[in-house]
Amino acid sequence: MPEDDKKNLSPEEQVTAAREAFEQEFERFSRFRGGVDKTGATLKEAETLQRELNDLRARQTGKKSALASVKKLIGRVAPEARASFGQRVQQLESEISGLIDEVEVALREFTLAAKVERERIDVTLPGRRPRRGHLHPITLLRQQIEDVFVALGYAVEDDREIETEFYNFDALNIAESHPVRHPADTFYTTNGIAVKPQTSTVQIHAMQRRGVPLKVIAPGRVFRRDTPDATHNPMFFQVEGLCVDRAITMAHLKGTLEEFVRRLFGPKTRTRFRPSYFPFTEPSAEVDYSCFKCGGAGCNICKGSGWIELGGSGMVHPNVLATVSVDAEEFTGFAFGLGIDRMCALMYGLDDIRLLFENDVRFLEQFD
Ligand code: DAH
């Protein structure tokens, strides 16, 4: 009510006006007096109403409320009328706060009950099972390979993926002019530091760490600047093997790899060694094994040749031994490096090696 009008009203009339103003504002809450649950309100609505009711209480009973103004009038009415006027004002005050309290309790009870209902757990419902993950096909094959070599007395070495020039090339007897040192073949970071292009680097770390004699394999990720296609990826996996002891000969190398392929592909599997060249072995050989599908007769897996490439191998070069201060007169050794990805692709019948790293779950899920 505008101030000017108020001035013309008697104190009695002002009390009536204050009551009317309250009743008008309170009207939309009055339906909640008997409780909220019959009204079909949602929890969100009830929470909004609670906030609005708080505002209403501040407006109707706060310092600037009509109620506060009429309270101030008590002292100003004629002394003989003061007692009854005071009573009227008090009654109005208790009515207002009584009604607001009543609705507040109803709203509070409703929201509490609604929250309890929302959070109720039906313990009889079946639980949600976590989906079981599984290992990547490369990991499965790597573990199989590790099992074979561990059974043959080998330790499994792991090492860093980024290497200095010394470990990547110098210590492996790789000439300054060798193309693998070129940035067109190997991924450099800065100052001669590069991600390793072959697991052979681990040979050096292993001998430095363990000394000789030793028998280790080192499965790991390697990186080369290859354009991806059905049989190439710029990142792939190898397993390095190294055995150094007194009187180790090429016969041990051949026996070891033959035993390996027999355990992995079956007792009838044969191997074939072809002369080759690697800077860190002398003599060096490439190794093939008879096709696990056709047994050597020729099929689509071995492209009709009957043989599948296993990897490179050879007798550890004396220069490599010298780099790690191993006396090449007393100790000899053999080494080999096998690619896992292509073997994996052949074993699982994949026609494209890139599938292995596209991380499409529909593909990966098949190797449980
Ligand atoms: N590091 C060679 C490559 O990536 C493979 C290899 C050949 C490893 C002969 C060896 C080895 O240990 O003796 O092509």
Boltz pocket constraint, residues with backbone or C-beta under 6 A from the ligand:
constraints:
  - pocket:
      binder: B
      contacts: [[A, 197], [A, 198], [A, 199], [A, 200], [A, 240], [A, 241], [A, 278], [A, 280], [A, 281], [A, 284], [A, 285], [A, 311], [A, 312], [A, 313], [A, 314], [A, 315], [A, 334], [A, 335], [A, 336], [A, 337], [A, 338]]
      max_distance: 6.0
